[in-house]
């Protein structure tokens, strides 16, 4: 097929979404398809962007065609891009939808493309109801939903949410594939050396953009439990603040955690991801709300035990007691599980099970799910 993916990609520094889209493009190419990504020249106006910069200083990924074209706030640009893709007549357009802000742009482009009466449009839908709700979210998502032919979701909760907007169009759940494009795992000793961390401590990892719904405050309250100091355990916070850092730093100060918390709160480039995951004993996602998370799939790739909260689609990915813990979004529950992990020395047990469990999360499975939807259109 001729495939066009619409969404974030290099040179944008889009974190998990960009990484996913680039890896999906590579999966289509490996499948024998002619695939490219059409990404944004302007993704967010600066006053709406919570980070420091939207652009990556890393080299472009190899083996992937990326066209920088879409201005998310310019309707004339949407028409231009839509007409260009409509004329190219790809067999398939895959649109990544993660935020209602993007609905006017992506929905308009999709409507124009469909005018060629050839192209099928499938949406990989991360969130249809956002974590951080705003006025007109439902109206915007409704506009977008009407513009595409079918949907892939990577959590059952989003699949259910979609039914609030549409009951007729084909929809499939396909779990988030592994992020296997961060390189091979390295030894814990080498990872600690690269991060200049002492090997006589154990390390918990919180990874990714820091937003309030991700529950870092719960994790900080959890590790204020004195048992962690007795166990010589430190917390690595690796990721840029996309919300006000003040409440988190107040918790650190209140509980005298400065010695026990390592703040690497800048954007983590792809080339350094391996160091943080391989340095950690366990990866914690203490989210207060969630759909799915790419962090889980990075942890699977690097063979790491995980702790997640029982919200959204997170428990679907983590068999409790097999590859880690599923607990309530509560600081005491998080603390109890982590203490159990260290006191009962469960790292190797969980890691062995991770190696078996991760076999089900292939990119080919996602490609097969997309092809199944196409056959239904």
Secondary structure, 3 states (H helix, E strand, C coil): CEEEEECCCCCECCCHHHHHHHHHHHHHHHCCCEEEEEEEEECCCHHHCCCCCCECCCCCCCCCEEEEEEECCCHHHHHHHHHHHHHHCCCEEEEEECCHHHHHHHHHHHHHHHHHCCCEEEEEECCCCCCCCCCCHHHHHHHHHCCCCEEEECCHHHHHHHCCCCCCCEEEECCCCCCCCCCCCCCHHHHHHHHCCCCCCEEEEEECCECHHHCHHHHHHHHCCHHHHHCCEEEEEECCECCCCHHHHHHHHHCCCHHHEEEECCCCCHHHHHHHHHHCCEEEECCCCCCCCHHHHHHHHCCCEEEEECCCCHHHHCCECCCEEEECCCHHHHHHHHHHHHHCCCHHHHHHHHHHHHHHCCHHHHHHHHHHHHHHC
